[in-house]
Structure formats: structure tokens, C-alpha cells
Amino acid sequence: MNDPRAVIRHLSADPLFGVLSEEAIIALTADPRCITLCFAGGQGVNADDEFRCALGLVLKGQVDVHRMGSGSRVLLNRLEEGRLFGCATLFSEEEQYVTAITARTKTEIFFIPSMVCEELITAYPAFALAYIRFLSDRIRFLNRRLASLAAPGVEEKLAKFFSECADTITPNMAQLASALGIGRASLYRMVEDFVGRGLLAKNGKTITVIDRDGLIALQ
């Protein structure tokens, strides 16, 4: 099931593992402590009854990341091939996941356990710095996500707007912000949040709808 070429390709392109030498990445793919598992669409990737303290690299398919709370599931992110998850629990003493991760389609994931990551941090200072940057980026993303959730109705309105528009548009952001009743800075943050979750793509002022079903699900 493990395709070393796919693992090497994705790790080499990743901002975190890309700082390692080719030899180190090849050695990582051959480490017997690292495993590749396959999940069916709709299957939970993490479960508290089988706690896996590891970074997960999506090799094929997609996974949805949800925050659980008060009986509801809040979609935080959608991860495509080549994306990592699991940083929040990698070195935590609590054997409990903070998010629910579910395979959206048939998905293959390469797991790198915490003991291997700890060895990389100790052996490669560049990897340690890259890991700090990786965590900082995750914190910034979650702060933007929480800010959007703190404005009731705005996310739903923006999702409705993009779900009903053409595949590719170049909106007047000032007019759109006024229509939604928010500042332009907040609107830009929410659009970037949608881009980060794989709902939209942005090229300059042009915005493309990537996942119309995902936008509808937010309404």
C-alpha cells in the first residue's frame, strides 16, 4: 500500500519536511515506524479508542477537519493531497483528539509518529525552526477561522453569495462588504479562510468557486 515515490514527492514539496535532505526524506519513508493506512469515504481517520500520536500526510483523497462541541460539528478545514494534520496532539500529554478528522473520499495517509518527529527536531535545527513556523501558521489560520465564526450569519451570507454566483467572478469587495454588513478587512480574512478550506481559489482579484457543495453546506 505504501508508495515510497508518492511519499517522497509530497514530503519534498512540503514546507516542513522540505528542509530535510533527500537522503533524510528517503530514510524517513523507509522507517518501519511510519505507516500508510487507507480509509474509505466517510470513515473516521482518528478515534479516541485508537489514539495515534502522529503527523498525518494525505497521499491520496481528501479529509475534513471538524471541531466538535455542543452536539454540532463545525468544519474547520478540508485537506487535499500533500497536506499535513495532527500537529496539535503530536507532543501532547493528553491522549485525546481536539478535532474529528474524516475521510471525504477514499484516502491514503502516511503517518509519522511523534518519536520520529522528535528525532528529526533533535537532529536537524532547520526542521525544528520549520516546525515552529508550521505551528505558527496553524495558530494564525485557527484565529482567522474563530474570528469568522464569532460573527453570526456573516459566514452563511458569504457562503450563500459564492454558492449562487458564477464559477469565476471578480467582485467589488467594497460593495460586497457593505452588503454583508462587515468591514473590508474582515471580508478579506473570510475569503482567505474559504480559500484555505478549499472552497474557493483566488488569483489576484479573481475568485473561483472550487467546492459549491461545501459552500451550500455552510448555509
Solvent accessible surface area in square Angstrom, and as a share of the most:
residue,aa,sasa,rsa
1,M,149,0.67
2,N,60,0.31
3,D,49,0.25
4,P,69,0.43
5,R,189,0.69
6,A,7,0.05
7,V,0,0.00
8,I,45,0.23
9,R,141,0.52
10,H,24,0.11
11,L,0,0.00
12,S,58,0.38
13,A,86,0.66
14,D,14,0.07
15,P,117,0.74
16,L,2,0.01
17,F,0,0.00
18,G,35,0.34
19,V,59,0.34
20,L,12,0.06
21,S,57,0.36
22,E,118,0.53
23,E,124,0.55
24,A,11,0.09
25,I,4,0.02
26,I,81,0.41
27,A,62,0.48
28,L,8,0.04
29,T,12,0.07
30,A,77,0.60
31,D,24,0.12
32,P,122,0.77
33,R,96,0.35
34,C,7,0.04
35,I,78,0.40
36,T,15,0.09
37,L,54,0.27
38,C,47,0.28
39,F,16,0.07
40,A,60,0.47
41,G,47,0.45
42,G,58,0.56
43,Q,84,0.38
44,G,43,0.41
45,V,6,0.03
46,N,23,0.12
47,A,48,0.37
48,D,92,0.48
49,D,136,0.70
50,E,109,0.49
51,F,45,0.19
52,R,48,0.18
53,C,39,0.23
54,A,7,0.05
55,L,0,0.00
56,G,0,0.00
57,L,0,0.00
58,V,0,0.00
59,L,4,0.02
60,K,101,0.43
61,G,17,0.17
62,Q,41,0.18
63,V,0,0.00
64,D,14,0.07
65,V,17,0.09
66,H,27,0.12
67,R,124,0.45
68,M,89,0.40
69,G,39,0.37
70,S,121,0.78
71,G,90,0.87
72,S,54,0.35
73,R,121,0.44
74,V,48,0.28
75,L,21,0.10
76,L,11,0.05
77,N,7,0.04
78,R,13,0.05
79,L,5,0.03
80,E,68,0.31
81,E,92,0.41
82,G,18,0.17
83,R,78,0.29
84,L,12,0.06
85,F,21,0.09
86,G,20,0.19
87,C,21,0.13
88,A,65,0.51
89,T,9,0.05
90,L,1,0.00
91,F,93,0.39
92,S,46,0.30
93,E,173,0.78
94,E,122,0.55
95,E,132,0.59
96,Q,109,0.49
97,Y,36,0.14
98,V,78,0.45
99,T,29,0.17
100,A,22,0.17
101,I,10,0.05
102,T,27,0.15
103,A,1,0.00
104,R,96,0.35
105,T,59,0.34
106,K,146,0.62
107,T,0,0.00
108,E,28,0.12
109,I,0,0.00
110,F,0,0.00
111,F,9,0.04
112,I,0,0.00
113,P,23,0.14
114,S,24,0.15
115,M,106,0.47
116,V,4,0.03
117,C,1,0.01
118,E,100,0.45
119,E,86,0.38
120,L,17,0.08
121,I,51,0.26
122,T,113,0.66
123,A,66,0.51
124,Y,80,0.30
125,P,102,0.64
126,A,51,0.39
127,F,0,0.00
128,A,24,0.19
129,L,104,0.52
130,A,3,0.03
131,Y,15,0.06
132,I,103,0.52
133,R,135,0.49
134,F,34,0.14
135,L,59,0.29
136,S,50,0.32
137,D,78,0.40
138,R,64,0.23
139,I,105,0.53
140,R,152,0.56
141,F,11,0.04
142,L,74,0.37
143,N,88,0.45
144,R,74,0.27
145,R,1,0.00
146,L,107,0.53
147,A,52,0.40
148,S,5,0.03
149,L,66,0.33
150,A,80,0.62
151,A,34,0.26
152,P,125,0.79
153,G,26,0.25
154,V,15,0.09
155,E,14,0.06
156,E,70,0.31
157,K,108,0.46
158,L,0,0.00
159,A,0,0.00
160,K,100,0.42
161,F,71,0.30
162,F,0,0.00
163,S,10,0.07
164,E,119,0.53
165,C,26,0.16
166,A,65,0.50
167,D,93,0.48
168,T,73,0.43
169,I,35,0.18
170,T,85,0.49
171,P,24,0.15
172,N,82,0.42
173,M,25,0.11
174,A,46,0.36
175,Q,126,0.56
176,L,14,0.07
177,A,3,0.03
178,S,89,0.57
179,A,83,0.64
180,L,18,0.09
181,G,67,0.64
182,I,32,0.16
183,G,45,0.44
184,R,142,0.52
185,A,65,0.51
186,S,36,0.23
187,L,0,0.00
188,Y,95,0.36
189,R,108,0.39
190,M,9,0.04
191,V,0,0.00
192,E,78,0.35
193,D,0,0.00
194,F,0,0.00
195,V,46,0.26
196,G,27,0.26
197,R,0,0.00
198,G,17,0.17
199,L,0,0.00
200,L,4,0.02
201,A,40,0.31
202,K,76,0.32
203,N,125,0.64
204,G,57,0.55
205,K,167,0.71
206,T,45,0.26
207,I,2,0.01
208,T,43,0.25
209,V,15,0.09
210,I,102,0.52
211,D,19,0.10
212,R,75,0.27
213,D,101,0.52
214,G,3,0.03
215,L,0,0.00
216,I,95,0.48
217,A,83,0.64
218,L,28,0.14
219,Q,93,0.41
